[in-house]
Structure formats: structure tokens, C-alpha cells
Amino acid sequence: MQNKLNRIRVKDDPACEKIELANSCGVRLIYCQDCQVVELEIGAISVRLCPDVIQRMANVMMKASLELEHVAAINNKLPTQARPQMIH
């Protein structure tokens, strides 16, 4: 199976050739081999990260997702009156 990478040139830095790693629902990950940086774009927010941080972030996000599923399952099993009330 051939791995297709989406290579893009960024207008503000024409010297760097960046590879689009993922792009979905307003979230995009771009890797610059020249700078050894991964850019995480969430809407208008952009964060530059070391490549090794991406795997750690993915693990944390997966744990959070599983925990949310667990909380939702507990809330669905409890009667409405017995559900814990969360205050932010």
C-alpha cells in the first residue's frame, strides 16, 4: 500500500516544505522536516510541538475519551435523581 503524504508550501515560510499529517473537523497536524516541528492547528489556534509529544498527546486524549465514555455509561445507568450534579 502506497503512503500518500500531502506536501504543502506555507506562504509565510516558502523555504520549508511541510507535510500534512492529518486534517479533519477543523483540526490539522502539519510536520516540517526542516524545523523538526509538528504544528497542531485547532481552528485559529496553532501550537508548535516536538514530534515526540504527538504520541504522548494521543495517549492522553485516548485515556480522556475512554474516561468520558465510562462517565456517560454510569450516568445512563443511574436514575435522574441519583445522578451526581457537576458544577463548573
DSSP file (Angstrom, degrees, kcal/mol; ACC not computed):
  #  RESIDUE AA STRUCTURE BP1 BP2  ACC     N-H-->O    O-->H-N    N-H-->O    O-->H-N    TCO  KAPPA ALPHA  PHI   PSI    X-CA   Y-CA   Z-CA
    1    1 A M              0   0    0      0, 0.0     2,-0.4     0, 0.0     0, 0.0   0.000 360.0 360.0 360.0 129.8    0.0    0.0    0.0
    2    2 A Q        -     0   0    0      1,-0.0     2,-0.7     2,-0.0     0, 0.0  -0.640 360.0-134.7 -84.3 132.5    1.4    3.4   -1.0
    3    3 A N        -     0   0    0     -2,-0.4     2,-0.7     2,-0.0    -1,-0.0  -0.782  18.7-157.4 -88.3 112.8    1.6    6.1    1.7
    4    4 A K        -     0   0    0     -2,-0.7     2,-0.4     2,-0.0    -2,-0.0  -0.828   8.5-168.9 -94.6 117.1    0.3    9.3    0.2
    5    5 A L        -     0   0    0     -2,-0.7     2,-1.0    14,-0.0    16,-0.1  -0.888  20.3-133.3-106.0 136.8    1.6   12.4    2.0
    6    6 A N  E     -A   20   0A   0     14,-0.9    14,-3.4    -2,-0.4     2,-0.4  -0.774  24.5-163.4 -90.2 102.1    0.1   15.8    1.3
    7    7 A R  E     +A   19   0A   0     -2,-1.0     2,-0.3    12,-0.2    12,-0.2  -0.734  12.8 178.0 -90.8 132.7    3.1   18.1    0.9
    8    8 A I  E     -A   18   0A   0     10,-3.1    10,-2.3    -2,-0.4     2,-0.5  -0.924  26.4-134.6-132.1 155.0    2.3   21.8    1.1
    9    9 A R  E     -A   17   0A   0     -2,-0.3     2,-0.4     8,-0.2     8,-0.1  -0.941  22.6-138.6-107.6 133.0    4.2   25.1    1.0
   10   10 A V  E >   -A   13   0A   0      6,-0.7     3,-1.1     3,-0.6     6,-0.2  -0.787   8.1-137.9 -95.0 133.4    3.3   27.6    3.6
   11   11 A K  T 3  S+     0   0    0     -2,-0.4    -1,-0.1     1,-0.3    -2,-0.0   0.849 100.8  51.4 -59.2 -39.4    3.1   31.2    2.4
   12   12 A D  T 3  S+     0   0    0      1,-0.3    -1,-0.3     2,-0.1    -2,-0.0   0.635 122.2  30.8 -78.0 -11.3    4.9   32.8    5.4
   13   13 A D  E X   +A   10   0A   0     -3,-1.1     3,-1.2     3,-0.1    -3,-0.6  -0.606  63.3 170.4-144.1  79.0    7.8   30.4    5.1
   14   14 A P  E 3  S+     0   0A   0      0, 0.0    -1,-0.1     0, 0.0    -3,-0.1   0.684  74.9  66.7 -67.4 -16.3    8.4   29.4    1.5
   15   15 A A  E 3  S+     0   0A   0     -6,-0.0     2,-0.4     2,-0.0    19,-0.0   0.793  89.8  75.2 -74.1 -26.9   11.7   27.7    2.4
   16   16 A C  E <   -     0   0A   0     -3,-1.2    -6,-0.7    -6,-0.2     2,-0.6  -0.720  66.7-155.1 -91.7 131.1   10.0   25.0    4.5
   17   17 A E  E     -A    9   0A   0     -2,-0.4    16,-0.8    -8,-0.1    17,-0.4  -0.926  20.6-162.6-101.2 120.6    8.2   22.1    2.8
   18   18 A K  E     -AB   8  32A   0    -10,-2.3   -10,-3.1    -2,-0.6     2,-0.5  -0.758  12.2-140.9-109.2 151.0    5.6   20.8    5.2
   19   19 A I  E     -AB   7  31A   0     12,-3.3    12,-3.2    -2,-0.3     2,-0.8  -0.938  15.1-135.2-111.7 124.8    3.8   17.5    5.3
   20   20 A E  E     +AB   6  30A   0    -14,-3.4   -14,-0.9    -2,-0.5    10,-0.3  -0.699  23.9 179.7 -79.1 113.6    0.1   17.4    6.2
   21   21 A L  E     -     0   0A   0      8,-2.6     2,-0.3    -2,-0.8    -1,-0.2   0.865  64.7  -7.0 -83.3 -39.3   -0.2   14.5    8.6
   22   22 A A  E     - B   0  29A   0      7,-1.4     7,-2.6     2,-0.0    -1,-0.3  -0.988  53.9-177.4-157.8 150.3   -3.9   14.8    9.3
   23   23 A N  E     + B   0  28A   0     -2,-0.3     2,-0.3     5,-0.2     5,-0.2  -0.834  25.2 136.2-155.5 110.8   -6.8   17.2    8.6
   24   24 A S  E >   - B   0  27A   0      3,-2.9     3,-1.9    -2,-0.3    -2,-0.0  -0.945  65.1  -6.6-160.6 135.5  -10.3   16.7    9.9
   25   25 A C  T 3  S-     0   0    0     -2,-0.3     3,-0.1     1,-0.3    -1,-0.0   0.822 128.0 -46.9  52.4  41.7  -13.1   18.7   11.5
   26   26 A G  T 3  S+     0   0    0      1,-0.2    17,-2.6    16,-0.1     2,-0.5   0.547 117.0 109.4  81.5   6.1  -11.1   21.9   11.9
   27   27 A V  E <   +BC  24  42A   0     -3,-1.9    -3,-2.9    15,-0.2     2,-0.4  -0.965  42.6 176.2-117.0 131.1   -8.0   20.2   13.4
   28   28 A R  E     -BC  23  41A   0     13,-2.6    13,-3.2    -2,-0.5     2,-0.5  -0.997  18.4-158.3-138.3 139.5   -4.9   19.8   11.3
   29   29 A L  E     -BC  22  40A   0     -7,-2.6    -8,-2.6    -2,-0.4    -7,-1.4  -0.978  15.2-177.9-117.1 125.6   -1.4   18.4   12.0
   30   30 A I  E     -BC  20  39A   0      9,-2.3     9,-3.5    -2,-0.5     2,-0.5  -0.975  11.1-153.7-125.6 136.3    1.5   19.6    9.8
   31   31 A Y  E     -BC  19  38A   0    -12,-3.2   -12,-3.3    -2,-0.4     2,-0.6  -0.936   1.7-160.6-114.1 131.5    5.1   18.4   10.1
   32   32 A C  E  >> -BC  18  37A   0      5,-2.8     4,-1.5    -2,-0.5     5,-1.4  -0.939   1.9-169.5-108.4 112.1    8.1   20.4    9.0
   33   33 A Q  T  45S+     0   0    0    -16,-0.8    -1,-0.2    -2,-0.6   -15,-0.1   0.861  86.9  55.3 -67.9 -35.5   11.1   18.2    8.4
   34   34 A D  T  45S+     0   0    0    -17,-0.4    -1,-0.2     1,-0.2   -16,-0.1   0.909 119.5  31.1 -63.7 -42.5   13.4   21.2    8.1
   35   35 A C  T  45S-     0   0    0      2,-0.2    -1,-0.2     0, 0.0    -2,-0.2   0.579  99.7-132.2 -92.1 -12.0   12.4   22.6   11.5
   36   36 A Q  T  <5 +     0   0    0     -4,-1.5     2,-0.4     1,-0.2    -3,-0.2   0.927  63.7 130.6  56.4  47.8   11.7   19.2   13.1
   37   37 A V  E   < -C   32   0A   0     -5,-1.4    -5,-2.8    13,-0.2     2,-0.5  -0.979  52.0-148.2-134.2 141.6    8.4   20.6   14.4
   38   38 A V  E     -CD  31  49A   0     11,-3.1    11,-3.3    -2,-0.4     2,-0.6  -0.947  16.5-151.0-106.3 129.3    4.8   19.4   14.3
   39   39 A E  E     -CD  30  48A   0     -9,-3.5    -9,-2.3    -2,-0.5     2,-0.6  -0.894   4.3-159.9-102.4 123.6    2.2   22.2   14.1
   40   40 A L  E     -CD  29  47A   0      7,-3.3     7,-2.6    -2,-0.6     2,-0.5  -0.912   9.6-167.8-101.9 116.0   -1.2   21.4   15.7
   41   41 A E  E     +CD  28  46A   0    -13,-3.2   -13,-2.6    -2,-0.6     2,-0.5  -0.925  12.4 177.5-108.6 123.8   -3.9   23.7   14.3
   42   42 A I  E >   -CD  27  45A   0      3,-2.8     3,-2.2    -2,-0.5     2,-0.3  -0.912  68.3 -59.7-122.7 100.2   -7.3   23.8   16.1
   43   43 A G  T 3  S-     0   0    0    -17,-2.6   -15,-0.1    -2,-0.5   -17,-0.0  -0.475 122.2 -13.4  60.7-124.7   -9.3   26.4   14.3
   44   44 A A  T 3  S+     0   0    0     -2,-0.3     2,-0.4    -3,-0.1    -1,-0.3   0.483 119.6  94.4 -86.2  -3.8   -7.4   29.7   14.6
   45   45 A I  E <   -D   42   0A   0     -3,-2.2    -3,-2.8     2,-0.0     2,-0.4  -0.755  53.8-171.7 -94.7 133.9   -5.1   28.4   17.3
   46   46 A S  E     -D   41   0A   0     -2,-0.4     2,-0.4    -5,-0.2    -5,-0.2  -0.991   3.3-172.8-127.6 131.6   -1.7   27.0   16.3
   47   47 A V  E     -D   40   0A   0     -7,-2.6    -7,-3.3    -2,-0.4     2,-0.5  -0.988  14.7-145.7-125.5 129.7    0.7   25.2   18.6
   48   48 A R  E     +D   39   0A   0     -2,-0.4     2,-0.3    -9,-0.2    -9,-0.2  -0.842  28.1 176.6 -96.9 127.5    4.2   24.1   17.6
   49   49 A L  E     -D   38   0A   0    -11,-3.3   -11,-3.1    -2,-0.5    -2,-0.0  -0.892  36.0-104.6-131.0 155.3    5.3   20.8   19.2
   50   50 A C    >>  -     0   0    0     -2,-0.3     3,-1.7   -13,-0.2     4,-0.6  -0.568  40.9-116.8 -70.6 143.6    8.3   18.4   19.2
   51   51 A P  H >> S+     0   0    0      0, 0.0     3,-1.0     0, 0.0     4,-0.6   0.826 112.3  59.9 -55.3 -34.6    7.3   15.3   17.2
   52   52 A D  H 3> S+     0   0    0      1,-0.2     4,-1.0     2,-0.2     3,-0.2   0.719  95.0  64.8 -69.4 -18.4    7.7   13.0   20.3
   53   53 A V  H <> S+     0   0    0     -3,-1.7     4,-2.7     1,-0.2    -1,-0.2   0.794  88.2  69.4 -71.8 -28.2    4.9   15.0   22.1
   54   54 A I  H <X S+     0   0    0     -3,-1.0     4,-2.5    -4,-0.6    -1,-0.2   0.912  98.8  47.2 -59.5 -45.6    2.3   13.9   19.5
   55   55 A Q  H  X S+     0   0    0     -4,-0.6     4,-2.1     2,-0.2    -1,-0.2   0.905 112.7  49.6 -64.4 -40.7    2.3   10.3   20.6
   56   56 A R  H  X S+     0   0    0     -4,-1.0     4,-2.2     2,-0.2    -2,-0.2   0.904 111.5  49.1 -64.6 -40.2    2.0   11.3   24.3
   57   57 A M  H  X S+     0   0    0     -4,-2.7     4,-2.7     2,-0.2    -2,-0.2   0.903 109.0  52.8 -64.1 -40.9   -0.9   13.7   23.5
   58   58 A A  H  X S+     0   0    0     -4,-2.5     4,-2.2    -5,-0.2    -2,-0.2   0.904 109.5  49.3 -61.3 -41.1   -2.6   10.9   21.5
   59   59 A N  H  X S+     0   0    0     -4,-2.1     4,-2.2     2,-0.2    -2,-0.2   0.918 112.1  47.5 -64.6 -43.6   -2.3    8.6   24.5
   60   60 A V  H  X S+     0   0    0     -4,-2.2     4,-2.4     1,-0.2    -2,-0.2   0.909 112.2  49.9 -63.9 -42.4   -3.7   11.3   26.9
   61   61 A M  H  X S+     0   0    0     -4,-2.7     4,-2.4     2,-0.2    -1,-0.2   0.883 110.1  50.7 -64.9 -38.3   -6.6   12.1   24.5
   62   62 A M  H  X S+     0   0    0     -4,-2.2     4,-2.5     2,-0.2    -1,-0.2   0.917 110.5  49.1 -65.5 -43.0   -7.4    8.3   24.2
   63   63 A K  H  X S+     0   0    0     -4,-2.2     4,-2.3     1,-0.2    -2,-0.2   0.914 112.3  48.7 -61.5 -42.5   -7.5    8.0   28.0
   64   64 A A  H  X S+     0   0    0     -4,-2.4     4,-2.4     2,-0.2    -2,-0.2   0.900 110.4  51.2 -64.3 -40.8   -9.7   11.0   28.3
   65   65 A S  H  X S+     0   0    0     -4,-2.4     4,-2.1     2,-0.2    -2,-0.2   0.918 111.1  47.5 -62.4 -44.3  -12.1    9.7   25.6
   66   66 A L  H  X S+     0   0    0     -4,-2.5     4,-2.1     2,-0.2    -2,-0.2   0.889 111.3  51.3 -64.1 -39.4  -12.3    6.3   27.5
   67   67 A E  H  X S+     0   0    0     -4,-2.3     4,-2.6     2,-0.2    -2,-0.2   0.899 108.7  51.2 -65.1 -40.9  -13.0    8.1   30.8
   68   68 A L  H  X S+     0   0    0     -4,-2.4     4,-2.6     2,-0.2    -2,-0.2   0.902 109.4  50.5 -62.6 -40.8  -15.8   10.2   29.2
   69   69 A E  H  X S+     0   0    0     -4,-2.1     4,-2.3     2,-0.2    -2,-0.2   0.904 110.5  50.1 -62.2 -40.3  -17.4    7.0   27.8
   70   70 A H  H  X S+     0   0    0     -4,-2.1     4,-2.2     2,-0.2    -2,-0.2   0.924 111.4  47.6 -63.5 -45.9  -17.2    5.5   31.3
   71   71 A V  H  X S+     0   0    0     -4,-2.6     4,-2.6     1,-0.2    -2,-0.2   0.913 112.1  50.1 -61.9 -43.7  -18.8    8.6   32.9
   72   72 A A  H  X S+     0   0    0     -4,-2.6     4,-2.0     1,-0.2    -1,-0.2   0.892 109.8  51.0 -63.0 -39.8  -21.5    8.6   30.2
   73   73 A A  H  X S+     0   0    0     -4,-2.3     4,-1.1     2,-0.2    -1,-0.2   0.910 111.6  47.1 -65.1 -41.7  -22.2    4.9   30.8
   74   74 A I  H >X S+     0   0    0     -4,-2.2     4,-1.5     1,-0.2     3,-0.5   0.924 111.7  50.7 -64.7 -44.3  -22.5    5.4   34.6
   75   75 A N  H 3< S+     0   0    0     -4,-2.6    -1,-0.2     1,-0.2    -2,-0.2   0.850 108.3  52.7 -63.1 -34.9  -24.8    8.5   34.1
   76   76 A N  H 3< S+     0   0    0     -4,-2.0    -1,-0.2     1,-0.2    -2,-0.2   0.756 109.9  48.7 -73.0 -23.9  -27.1    6.5   31.8
   77   77 A K  H << S+     0   0    0     -4,-1.1    -2,-0.2    -3,-0.5    -1,-0.2   0.743  97.6  81.9 -86.4 -25.4  -27.5    3.7   34.3
   78   78 A L  S  < S-     0   0    0     -4,-1.5     5,-0.1    -5,-0.1     2,-0.0  -0.548  88.3-108.6 -82.2 143.8  -28.3    5.9   37.3
   79   79 A P    >>  -     0   0    0      0, 0.0     3,-0.9     0, 0.0     4,-0.8  -0.358  36.5-107.6 -62.5 153.7  -31.8    7.3   37.8
   80   80 A T  G >4 S+     0   0    0      1,-0.3     3,-0.9     2,-0.2    -2,-0.1   0.865 118.6  50.9 -53.9 -42.7  -32.1   11.0   37.1
   81   81 A Q  G 34 S+     0   0    0      1,-0.2    -1,-0.3     3,-0.0    -3,-0.0   0.795 109.5  51.1 -67.8 -28.1  -32.4   11.9   40.8
   82   82 A A  G <4 S+     0   0    0     -3,-0.9    -1,-0.2     2,-0.1    -2,-0.2   0.520  81.8 114.3 -89.6  -5.6  -29.3    9.9   41.8
   83   83 A R  S << S-     0   0    0     -3,-0.9     2,-0.1    -4,-0.8    -8,-0.0  -0.420  75.1-110.5 -67.8 137.7  -27.0   11.4   39.2
   84   84 A P        -     0   0    0      0, 0.0     2,-0.6     0, 0.0    -1,-0.1  -0.435  29.2-127.0 -66.1 141.5  -24.2   13.5   40.6
   85   85 A Q        -     0   0    0     -2,-0.1     2,-0.5    -3,-0.1    -3,-0.0  -0.817  20.4-153.3 -94.1 120.5  -24.5   17.2   39.9
   86   86 A M        -     0   0    0     -2,-0.6     2,-0.5     2,-0.0     0, 0.0  -0.791   8.1-167.0 -95.5 132.3  -21.4   18.7   38.3
   87   87 A I              0   0    0     -2,-0.5    -2,-0.0     1,-0.1     0, 0.0  -0.978 360.0 360.0-120.2 129.5  -20.8   22.4   38.8
   88   88 A H              0   0    0     -2,-0.5    -1,-0.1     0, 0.0    -2,-0.0   0.398 360.0 360.0-100.1 360.0  -18.2   24.2   36.7
